[in-house]
Amino acid sequence: MTAIAPRTLLAPVRGPRFDRIHALGLLQRRPQVAPQMLQALADAADRFDGMADAGQQHLRRLIRRHRSRWENAACPVSC
C-alpha cells in the first residue's frame, strides 16, 4: 500500500469549495475502501461548502497545525 502525502490529502480544502474531483481521485487510489467512503466524502464536501469563510479558515489552521505531526511521524508502511 502506497502512503498518500499529507499535502495531497489537504488539497480538497484549499479553495473556497471542496474539490470533489481531487478527493475522488484520492479514493480511487484506495479501491478497497472507496465504495464505503463515497457517502462520507459527499457529506464532508457538503459540510465544508456550507461553512462560513471563517470556519473554513479555522479548519485549514487546524490542518496546518497537525500537518507537522503527520510529516514527522514514523512511517509504518513504506518510507
Stockholm file with secondary structure:
# STOCKHOLM 1.0

chainA/1-79         MTAIAPRTLLAPVRGPRFDRIHALGLLQRRPQVAPQMLQALADAADRFDGMADAGQQHLRRLIRRHRSRWENAACPVSC
#=GR chainA/1-79 SS CCCCCHHHHHGGGSSSSCCHHHHHHHHHTCTTTHHHHHHHHHHHHHHHHHSCHHHHHHHHHHHHHHHHHHHHSCCSSCC
#=GC SS_cons        CCCCCHHHHHGGGSSSSCCHHHHHHHHHTCTTTHHHHHHHHHHHHHHHHHSCHHHHHHHHHHHHHHHHHHHHSCCSSCC
//
